[in-house]
Amino acid sequence: MARPLTPAEQEWLKRYEPGEWPRPSVTVDLAVFTVRDADLKVLLVRRKEPPYAGLWALPGGFVRVGPSRSDQGEDLDAAAHRELEEETGLRRGTVFLEQLRAFGAPGRDPRMRVISVAYAALVAPEQAMVVVGGSDAAEARFFSVGQDLDASALAFDHEQVLSCAVQWIRRRLNDSAVACALVPETFTVAELRAVHEAVQGATHDPGNFRRRFKRMVTDGLIVQAPGRRHTGTKPARVYRFAPARGEA
C-alpha cells in the first residue's frame, strides 16, 4: 500500500486532472508450461476476434481499471490469477505463478498503446489434463516448445514473450519450488530427470543426476514417499518435495 497523503497533497490531488496525460492500457500475458511425455509444452489459444483472428497467442487479457481514484481496479497479480482461471479453469492457489517482466514497445498491439506484464505459470501433468480454453478463444491446446511450435507465427509480440519465459524456466529449474510444480505429487528419480531434460533440452547422464538427486535428499529438499512405482522390471522408489509442493 502507498503511504497516506498529507493534507497539502490531498488538496493538490483535488485539482489534479489525470485526463491531461496519455494513459496506455495494461494487459497480462501468461506463459503456461507443463511437462508431458518428457516434453516441455506451452499453452496457446487460437484468437477468435481481431486483431490476429485465427492466430495462436499466449492466454491473457486486460487489467481491470476502476472508475475512480478511490476504486482503481485490480492489481497485476490479481489480474494474472483471474485471467489464468478464465483461460484455463485453474483456480488461484493451485498453480505456481510468477511475474517475469514488462513488454511495452510502441506498436506491439495495433489497437492502441498497450503495455503487457508477462507471467509464467507452471502446471503439473495431472492438472494439464483438465485445462480448458476460455470463452473468448476459438481453441486452446498445449504445444511442444521448439518442435511443433512456430513461435514466429504467434500474435502480437508473443514470440518475444515466450522466449523470455523459456529462458526464465530454464534458469529457475534448480529452484525446488519450480521443479516440484512440474512433476506429479510423487515421482521417481527418472521422472525428475525427465523434467530437467525436457525443460533444458539436453540429456543428463543418469549417474550424475542420481548423485545430484542424493544431495537434494541429504539437504532435505526431497524426501522419500511411501510405496514404489512399477515403471520397468524393478519397482522404483518414489519421492516428493519437502515440506510442500511449493507456493502458488
VMD Tcl script that draws the C-alpha trace (Angstrom):
set ca {
  {0.00 0.00 0.00}
  {1.16 3.52 -0.78}
  {1.72 5.84 2.16}
  {-1.19 8.16 3.07}
  {-1.16 11.64 1.52}
  {-0.50 14.69 3.62}
  {-3.30 17.31 3.88}
  {-1.42 19.51 1.38}
  {-1.13 16.62 -1.07}
  {-4.82 15.84 -0.69}
  {-5.66 19.43 -1.67}
  {-3.34 19.20 -4.65}
  {-5.00 15.94 -5.73}
  {-8.41 17.67 -5.89}
  {-7.03 19.94 -8.62}
  {-5.15 17.23 -10.50}
  {-6.57 16.32 -13.93}
  {-5.48 12.80 -14.96}
  {-7.01 13.29 -18.41}
  {-4.19 15.68 -19.29}
  {-1.81 12.73 -19.53}
  {-1.91 9.85 -22.04}
  {-2.98 6.59 -20.41}
  {-1.88 3.35 -22.10}
  {-3.84 0.19 -21.44}
  {-2.25 -2.64 -19.46}
  {-2.59 -6.38 -20.06}
  {-1.20 -9.56 -18.54}
  {0.12 -12.38 -20.74}
  {0.56 -15.91 -19.39}
  {3.15 -18.47 -20.47}
  {1.56 -21.64 -19.05}
  {4.05 -24.53 -19.05}
  {3.76 -28.21 -18.32}
  {5.92 -31.28 -18.95}
  {4.11 -34.19 -20.53}
  {5.59 -37.29 -22.19}
  {9.09 -35.97 -21.33}
  {8.39 -32.84 -23.37}
  {8.13 -29.17 -22.37}
  {4.81 -27.75 -23.57}
  {3.21 -24.30 -23.51}
  {-0.48 -23.47 -23.65}
  {-1.67 -21.37 -26.59}
  {-5.12 -20.13 -27.53}
  {-6.39 -19.50 -31.05}
  {-7.79 -15.97 -31.18}
  {-11.46 -15.73 -32.02}
  {-11.63 -11.97 -32.62}
  {-9.43 -9.39 -34.39}
  {-6.69 -8.39 -34.29}
  {-4.93 -11.54 -35.45}
  {-8.13 -13.59 -35.53}
  {-7.26 -17.23 -36.15}
  {-3.64 -16.92 -34.97}
  {-2.24 -18.59 -31.87}
  {-1.33 -16.47 -28.86}
  {-0.47 -16.73 -25.20}
  {-3.57 -16.51 -22.99}
  {-4.13 -13.21 -21.21}
  {-6.22 -10.08 -21.14}
  {-6.68 -6.53 -19.95}
  {-6.15 -5.47 -16.35}
  {-9.43 -4.17 -14.96}
  {-9.38 -0.46 -14.13}
  {-11.78 1.07 -11.63}
  {-13.97 4.14 -12.27}
  {-12.44 6.49 -9.70}
  {-9.38 7.39 -7.66}
  {-10.79 5.53 -4.71}
  {-11.51 2.41 -6.83}
  {-8.63 1.98 -9.25}
  {-9.38 -1.66 -10.06}
  {-7.29 -4.81 -9.60}
  {-3.57 -5.23 -9.07}
  {-1.39 -7.10 -11.54}
  {-1.16 -10.39 -9.66}
  {-4.93 -10.45 -9.19}
  {-5.40 -9.86 -12.92}
  {-2.97 -12.67 -13.75}
  {-4.74 -15.14 -11.45}
  {-8.14 -14.10 -12.83}
  {-7.03 -14.48 -16.45}
  {-5.42 -17.82 -15.65}
  {-8.69 -19.14 -14.24}
  {-10.78 -17.67 -17.07}
  {-8.44 -19.01 -19.77}
  {-7.62 -22.44 -18.27}
  {-10.07 -23.18 -15.44}
  {-7.16 -23.42 -12.96}
  {-8.03 -21.67 -9.70}
  {-5.78 -19.44 -7.64}
  {-3.67 -21.41 -5.19}
  {-3.38 -24.48 -7.43}
  {-0.65 -23.23 -9.81}
  {2.84 -21.76 -9.40}
  {2.68 -18.24 -10.87}
  {5.47 -15.67 -11.07}
  {5.84 -12.29 -12.76}
  {8.57 -12.12 -15.41}
  {8.88 -8.62 -16.93}
  {7.00 -5.92 -18.82}
  {6.76 -5.54 -22.60}
  {5.93 -2.06 -23.82}
  {7.38 -1.43 -27.27}
  {5.28 1.00 -29.35}
  {3.25 -0.85 -31.97}
  {3.21 -4.20 -30.16}
  {-0.60 -4.00 -30.27}
  {-2.18 -2.43 -33.39}
  {-5.28 -1.27 -31.48}
  {-3.59 1.24 -29.20}
  {-0.64 1.69 -26.88}
  {-0.65 -1.41 -24.65}
  {1.89 -2.38 -22.01}
  {1.85 -6.04 -21.04}
  {3.21 -7.67 -17.91}
  {4.21 -11.29 -18.57}
  {3.82 -14.14 -16.11}
  {4.96 -17.75 -16.10}
  {2.57 -20.39 -14.78}
  {3.66 -23.98 -14.11}
  {1.12 -26.79 -14.32}
  {1.67 -30.34 -13.06}
  {0.96 -33.14 -15.56}
  {-2.26 -34.22 -13.85}
  {-3.54 -30.61 -13.86}
  {-2.74 -30.14 -17.54}
  {-5.19 -32.89 -18.42}
  {-8.13 -30.78 -17.19}
  {-7.14 -27.40 -18.68}
  {-9.95 -25.89 -20.76}
  {-9.88 -22.83 -23.02}
  {-11.75 -19.64 -22.18}
  {-14.89 -18.47 -23.95}
  {-13.02 -15.76 -25.88}
  {-10.76 -18.35 -27.56}
  {-11.67 -20.44 -30.57}
  {-9.38 -23.25 -29.41}
  {-6.77 -23.95 -26.74}
  {-4.09 -26.63 -26.60}
  {-0.57 -27.37 -25.43}
  {2.24 -27.10 -27.99}
  {5.66 -28.67 -27.77}
  {8.22 -25.91 -27.26}
  {10.70 -25.96 -30.12}
  {9.12 -28.85 -32.02}
  {5.59 -28.38 -33.36}
  {5.54 -24.67 -32.44}
  {6.40 -21.93 -34.94}
  {6.85 -19.09 -32.47}
  {7.36 -16.56 -35.27}
  {3.70 -17.04 -36.26}
  {2.31 -16.04 -32.85}
  {0.10 -12.96 -32.49}
  {1.36 -9.62 -31.15}
  {4.94 -9.87 -29.80}
  {4.25 -13.19 -28.11}
  {7.29 -14.81 -29.74}
  {9.43 -12.46 -27.63}
  {7.32 -13.04 -24.52}
  {7.56 -16.82 -24.92}
  {11.33 -16.66 -25.46}
  {11.67 -14.70 -22.21}
  {9.52 -17.24 -20.37}
  {11.52 -20.22 -21.69}
  {14.77 -18.59 -20.55}
  {13.19 -17.97 -17.14}
  {12.08 -21.58 -16.60}
  {15.48 -22.93 -17.65}
  {17.25 -20.53 -15.31}
  {14.94 -21.25 -12.38}
  {14.64 -25.03 -12.76}
  {17.06 -25.73 -9.92}
  {14.69 -23.89 -7.59}
  {12.76 -26.68 -5.88}
  {9.52 -24.65 -5.97}
  {9.75 -24.52 -9.76}
  {10.77 -28.15 -10.26}
  {8.09 -29.51 -7.95}
  {5.39 -27.64 -9.86}
  {6.16 -29.71 -12.97}
  {6.25 -33.24 -11.53}
  {3.48 -35.41 -10.08}
  {2.86 -35.27 -6.32}
  {5.24 -38.23 -6.00}
  {7.93 -39.04 -8.55}
  {10.88 -41.29 -9.25}
  {14.45 -40.19 -9.88}
  {13.95 -40.93 -13.57}
  {10.78 -38.83 -13.72}
  {12.51 -35.81 -12.19}
  {15.44 -36.28 -14.56}
  {12.99 -36.35 -17.48}
  {11.58 -32.98 -16.38}
  {15.08 -31.45 -16.26}
  {15.88 -32.85 -19.69}
  {12.60 -31.62 -21.19}
  {12.98 -28.09 -19.84}
  {16.66 -27.69 -20.64}
  {16.51 -29.51 -23.96}
  {19.55 -31.63 -23.10}
  {20.22 -35.19 -21.97}
  {21.55 -35.70 -18.42}
  {23.86 -38.54 -17.52}
  {21.77 -40.82 -15.24}
  {24.64 -41.43 -12.81}
  {25.50 -37.75 -12.44}
  {21.85 -36.83 -11.99}
  {21.37 -39.53 -9.35}
  {24.30 -38.12 -7.37}
  {22.76 -34.68 -7.64}
  {19.42 -36.12 -6.57}
  {21.03 -37.70 -3.48}
  {22.44 -34.29 -2.49}
  {18.92 -32.84 -2.65}
  {17.75 -35.66 -0.36}
  {20.65 -35.01 2.03}
  {19.83 -31.28 2.02}
  {16.21 -32.05 2.93}
  {14.74 -30.68 -0.31}
  {13.39 -34.11 -1.27}
  {12.09 -36.90 0.98}
  {11.13 -40.48 0.26}
  {7.41 -41.12 -0.05}
  {5.52 -44.32 0.77}
  {5.22 -47.01 -1.86}
  {7.00 -47.80 -5.10}
  {6.24 -47.24 -8.77}
  {6.32 -50.03 -11.32}
  {7.99 -48.37 -14.30}
  {10.02 -51.28 -15.60}
  {11.39 -54.61 -14.47}
  {12.18 -53.31 -10.98}
  {9.85 -51.22 -8.79}
  {11.30 -47.75 -8.25}
  {11.25 -45.72 -5.06}
  {9.10 -42.61 -5.10}
  {9.85 -39.23 -3.56}
  {8.23 -35.86 -3.00}
  {9.46 -32.33 -2.40}
  {9.51 -31.25 1.22}
  {7.74 -29.82 3.06}
  {5.18 -28.96 0.36}
  {4.85 -28.68 -3.40}
  {5.69 -25.01 -3.46}
  {3.77 -21.79 -3.31}
  {1.22 -20.55 -5.83}
}
mol new
graphics top color blue
foreach p $ca { graphics top sphere $p radius 0.5 }
foreach p [lrange $ca 0 end-1] q [lrange $ca 1 end] { graphics top cylinder $p $q radius 0.2 }
display resetview
